[in-house]
Structure formats: C-alpha cells, structure tokens
Amino acid sequence: MTFQIAILGLDIIGTSIGLSLGEYRDKVTRVGHDRDPDRAKQAQKLGAVDKIENNLIQAIDSCDLILLCEPIDESLEDLRHMASDLVETRYLFDIGGTKTQFNEVLHEVAPDFKHHVNLYLTVNPKYIEETSVSPEKAGADLFAGGLMFIATTPQSSSEAVELAETLAAMLKTGMVFTDPAELDGLRAGVEQLPEIMGTSLFRMIAHQPGWRETRRLTDRAFFSSVATQYLNSQGNQPASDYLYNRENLIRWINLLSAELSAVKQMLQDGEMDQLDKWQSEALQGLIALQSQRQTGDWEDLPRTQVDIPNWRERLGKLLGIKKKK
C-alpha cells in the first residue's frame, strides 16, 4: 500500500513536486489534476504523475494528501467543491496565494477540518532566474536547497505538521515555521510588490508621449525591472490575490513611496554623496543577499535539515494515518 497524493495544478510548481516525489514511488502514488487537460497530459508525459484525473472529485477520491498548487481563485473554487471530502483521514496543503484568505474560506466550508497547514516554497538557487511557469521548465530539484515555509493555525493538527516536515525532506528543502498572517506580510513585500512595481513601471512609461520612440531603447535594465516573472507567467496569480492581501500591500507601497520621495529629494538637492551612499548600501545588501541565497546560510533564520533515512521510516509510519478513526 502506498501513500496517495493528489497534485491539483500542474504548472512548474505542481509538476516539479511530482518529479521530486517520483524518486519515492515505492512509498508514494501521484495523481495529477489540472483544468487544462493538455497540461495534465504534458505533466504525465514528463513522468511527474502516475496517472491523471480530469474530474476533481475523482482525483482526490482515494488520496491521503491533497496538494493545491493552483492560483488562489482556482484553489478557493476547488476548496468549496471538495469541502465534504475533507475528512479526518485526509490532509490538505495549499501552496501559493494569500493564506489568511484561504484559511477563512476553509473555516467557512469545513470548520472542523484540522489536518491542514499553509505552505510556501522557495526554489533552488540555480533556478532563481527562471521566470516561466510552464511544466516543461519543471525539475525534480526545483526546490532542493530552498526553503519550505510552514504556516500553522491553532487548528492545525500535529499529524499535519509532521507530514509537512516529511514532505520538506522529500523535496530536499529546509524548513521555516511561521503563521499565515506573517507569511502573507512577507510575501507581499518580496513577491507581490515587485509584480506591482514592474507592472506600474511599464504602464507609466508606455502611456507617455513619445513611447513609440522610447520603446526602441528598452534593454536589460528595463526588462529586468518590469516584473518579468509576472509577465512571463501571463498573470498566473490573479489580480484578486492583491485584494486578498491588500492591507500588507498598502503598507509596503507606503514604504516604497517614502523611499522614492527620499531619492527625489536627493536629486532635487543635488546630493551626489548621499546618492552614492544610497546606491552603495543597496549594492552591498544585494551582494550579501545573493551569497546567502546561493549558500542557504541565513545566519539568524532557522533551517532544518532532515536525514534521508529518517524520513523514509517516518513516511512508512504515516501510511497508517488514513486508517485512524
């Protein structure tokens, strides 16, 4: 008997998770589901899933763990459809999207369900510049050397947390424990704000008189700043995700506005030394960040490593969870 995992959403995230789990087919059976049947077939062809189910309920029918790897609106819609199937012997992890919004809907449709935690994954440093979300860009090592943020609520069961730790070990990623509200705040600053900045920059420049000539000058500086991840993914996360996390985003936008105002003042005053210092400090910070991101040495950030032999035994024990009454 194997531990059956339903992977809902087969873009680069879901497909890469499936490829990673393929190493442990003696313990795990992978069932894939995607709203785009062609993408599901592509993921299966890549070996990311053992079988595909086009029907959502059939996809989760015999599963022990549901991994929601979809954009937030799709995740919420699927959550409502499968609410009655969230039983005591099943686990649910959501990846991506605003966590407090997801948890609010989960509590609404399945208030007694305990086997759930929110997850957020960072990628292997070698994939840091990959912007496509296509399954063909997936890799079994996409998350190796990255971090899994595990956000728990007071309702999260200890079994769900233990299973999340096991999944982190299988993906060969470190772990950081947090809560959903904190995770939403952090994500607003490092994921959503850059998307909004890039989109705003493009819209502002493209709507100026003379754009027909200006566009000919666009080069690396421009394209590295206009939210290439957002544009290449064709808006994989819907705009509604900004609204779900608007309080955090507004706070970050206010901080950005203050920073830009300070730069504007330095320019108006002709403060060359201050501008040099401003630029130098940012450069040094980025160099340090790049080094930390490559090595995974975050100094003050807890990072848990799990020995491979240990989690294999742990997963074997978890196979009995679904029989619990």
Number of C-alpha atoms within 10 A of each C-alpha: 10 16 21 19 25 29 28 27 23 32 25 21 25 28 34 25 26 30 24 21 21 20 13 13 12 10 16 19 21 26 24 28 28 24 15 12 14 10 19 26 20 18 30 21 12 17 15 29 28 16 18 20 18 14 12 17 14 14 22 25 13 14 21 21 23 21 21 26 25 25 18 25 16 16 21 19 11 16 21 14 13 15 15 10 14 21 15 15 16 22 25 21 19 24 23 21 27 26 24 19 18 21 19 11 15 19 13 12 17 17 13 13 19 22 22 28 25 28 26 19 19 18 19 20 19 14 15 12 9 14 16 19 20 17 20 15 16 26 21 17 19 27 25 21 21 24 22 27 23 23 22 19 16 7 14 16 16 13 15 20 19 14 21 23 23 21 17 26 22 22 25 23 26 23 22 16 16 15 17 23 17 14 20 25 18 15 19 24 17 11 13 22 20 18 21 18 16 21 17 14 15 16 12 10 13 14 10 10 9 10 12 10 9 12 12 8 9 10 9 8 8 15 12 11 15 20 24 20 20 21 15 14 15 12 12 16 18 14 13 13 17 19 13 18 21 16 14 21 22 14 14 19 17 11 12 15 12 12 12 12 12 14 16 12 12 16 13 9 9 11 12 11 10 13 15 11 11 14 12 12 11 12 12 11 12 12 11 12 14 13 13 14 19 15 12 17 13 12 8 6 10 12 18 16 14 17 11 12 8 11 18 15 11 14 19 15 10 16 16 12 16 16 10 7 6
